[in-house]
């Protein structure tokens, strides 16, 4: 399969000795959105621009409106009338980020899946980097270089969170909660329980501990975005609950299923758009 091959964009041999090109890859960008009428248009335009700069990659967007009470759904529907690769799914009520991401990848029709928030936090150049390298490994992870824009309490908690996951699951990655391109087939096989932002760590741990190939690419967050609700008591409680669940699943319930280590692919990441 194409997602198991490295450096396919240059036509070189992949990990399995065969040739592949990113033309064999297609990607669904799942975009959960809750009351994002101020940001959803910019998010859609960024994805469209990144897709236009990566003509070898077929991209579709699935926006999941998670019970918004503003014009989020209307804005997406207007875009969908002009762009055939945009689809809207509406939750009847607010179901949470985890449920929205699952609805997005369950309806995807491509080889790969990437989740990004609807608040336009992921800038165009980071999306371009993920798109251009979507083919080089099974999981293409992103870590952020501009952590100085985060509030100090957020940064401290994130650092502690990452250290705990590194020690408990032996996953030596830069950022366990970052956006990543996933193989859709393997993503659908996972038993996911998180209802909020912890679904990202849950996906990454359960995939990486199955021995998938992976690479990490550097990116940045947008500067000056406000209104994040990822740091709150409900999120903190779910973070603890999901961690305990993962520890039980990996080390007690299914140690054979999650006994492998991920394989870092030694490829040069493409930082330049295709000619």
NORQUI-V743695 format. One line per field, one symbol per residue. ss: DSSP state (2 for helix, 1 for strand, 0 for the rest). psi: psi as a letter, one per 40 degrees, with the letter a starting at -180 (. if undefined). burial: # if it has 16 or more other ideal C-beta (glycine too) atoms within 10 Angstrom, else .. A space follows every 50 residues. Layout:
BEGIN
ss->???
psi->???
burial->???
END
This chain:
BEGIN
ss->02220002220010000010022201111111100000022222222222 22000001111111100000022222222222000111110000002222 22222200000111100000010222222222000000111111002220 02222222222222222220000000000111122222200000000022 22222222000011111110100000000000222222222222222222 2220000000001100000000000
psi->ideeiifddeeiiadeeiiiieeehihhhhghhhffdeeddddddddddd ddegeehhhihhhhhffieaeddddddddddeheehihhhhdiheidddd ddddddeifadihhhiieefdhidddddddddeeeeidhhihihefeeei idddddddddddddddddefhgidheeiiihihddddeeihheieadedd ddddddddeefiiiihiiaiiiheiieheegidddddddddddddddddd eddfdddfeiiihhhgihhheiii.
burial->.########....##....#.#.##############.######.###.# #.##.#############...##.##..##.....####.#...###### #####..#.###############.###################.....# .......#..##..#...#.#.#.##########.##..#.#.####### ##########.######.####............#..##..##.###.## .......#...#..#.#..#.....
END
